[in-house]
Amino acid sequence: MLFLKRLLTSVALFVVLFVVFSVGSLAVLGAVASASAAAKNPDAQNFNSGYEAGHAAGQEIGRKYGQIVLITSLGMSAVCSITISFTGLLPWCRKPSTPLPLAQL
């Protein structure tokens, strides 16, 4: 029963961690790429022109590094979910503690 609890917890954590890792890393990569593209664009005098340059750079980064982010997010979320579930960090994934034997008098 404990193995089933740990396995189901691992699957649920995998889904949550995959979404967090993939969206977070793509957001950071897109923000860095769009900020650097807008800063290097001499025609970016207002919000719209800077936005267009940043949006194009973010799309390019997504196409270029999307597969790497996908594979990395899958691997990291798998390792983290298995580690969290099977080490007993969560209370319902711990082995039941056995009481110490009473001393004989």
N, C-alpha and C positions, 0 to 999 in steps of 0.2 A: 504494500500500500504506500509505503514511503517513497519507493522508486517511482510510482505513478504520480504522486504529488510533485516530486522533483521534476519529472519529465514534463508534466503539464505546465508547471511554473516556468520551466526553461523555454517551452514553445511560446507562451504568452510574453515572456520577457524578450524573446528574439524579435517578435513582431514590433513591440514598442521601441526597442533599442535600434532596430533597423530604420524605422521611420525617423527617429531622433538623429541618428548619425548621418543618414543620407541627406535629409533636408538641411541639417545644420552645416554640413560640409559644403554642400552646393551653394547655400546662402552666403557663406563666408567667401568661397571662391568667386562667386558672382559679384559680390560687393567689392572685393579687392580689384577684380578685373575692370569693373565698370568705373570705379573711382580713378584708377590709373589711366584708363582710356579717356575719361572726361578731362582729366588734368592735362593730358598730352595734346588734346584737341584744341588748336588755336581758334577754331570757329565757335567754340562753346561760350557764347557771351550771355546766354540766358538759360533758363531751366530746360526748355524743350530741346535745344540743340545738344546740351550736355546729356540729357536723358536719352536721346537717340543714339549717341555715341556709346554711352554706357550699356544700353540695352543690346546693341549689336555685339559689344565685347562680351557681355554675359552669355549671350546665345552661343558665341564661338567657344567660350570656355566650357559650356555645358556639352557641346558636341565633342570637344577635344578630350575632356577629362571625365565625362559622364560614366564611361565604362569602368574607369579606374575607381571612381567614387563608389560605384555600385558594388564592385568586387570587394573593396576595402570595407565598406559598410556591412556587407554580408559576413565577412570573416570576423570583424570586430564584434558584431552583435552576437554571432554564434559563440565565440570564445567567452564573451562577458556573460551571456545568459547561462551557459553551462557552468561557469565558475560561480556565479551568484547562487544558482540553484543547488548545486551538488556540494558546496562547501558548508552549507548550513547557515549562511548569513541571514536568511529569512527565517522567522520563527517556525513556520509550518514545514520547513524543509530540514529541521534538525532531528537527529535521532532522539528518542525519548531517553531521558537520563535515568540511570539505574541508581536506586538509593544505596548508600553505603551499608554494609552489614553491621549489625549491632555487635558491640564487643561482648564477649562471653565473660561473665563474672564468676 
